[in-house]
């Protein structure tokens, strides 16, 4: 994990993404520094279309209330789109110690 990091609005969680693996997949994850716990929230393929060097960094970012994150991705059709992921279930479960 060493890409685009940002803290949640309550400063408890770090949201980041990984470098692509050998198959071209990047993982979006939450990290709780206090518990040293990582939660993978998604894995997306980021292909480079033939004949060009089109890149799409995920740039994960938080909603103001900390319940959702959004990312940029080209995993569905090769064109950049914004996706919203609800992370409130993950963060609430960890807060309760589950």
Phi, psi and omega in degrees: 000114183193049185240255184250094185265143172210147179273148175295160180304328178273003177067016181272324188247147170252130176254130181205179176225162181260166169292157178298142174277186184296339177268002179086014180265140175243142181253132172265135184214158171252144177228130177259101183298327182295323181257357184051049183241133179252137176233115176283125182251355178177153179225122187230140178276134180237073185291154170262113182301148180299145176081012180191168179244077178263125180241152177218095173290146187287330179043059181295140181213156186269150165284162183297329181271356177076010181268341182225158171231155174233154180223159168263142178202156175240019188292337183272313186221013179081359177247144182297129175222161178255133180239141179248129180242129177277118181251005185298327177295319178295309185293323179292320181296317179293319179299327179276355178086019181275000000 
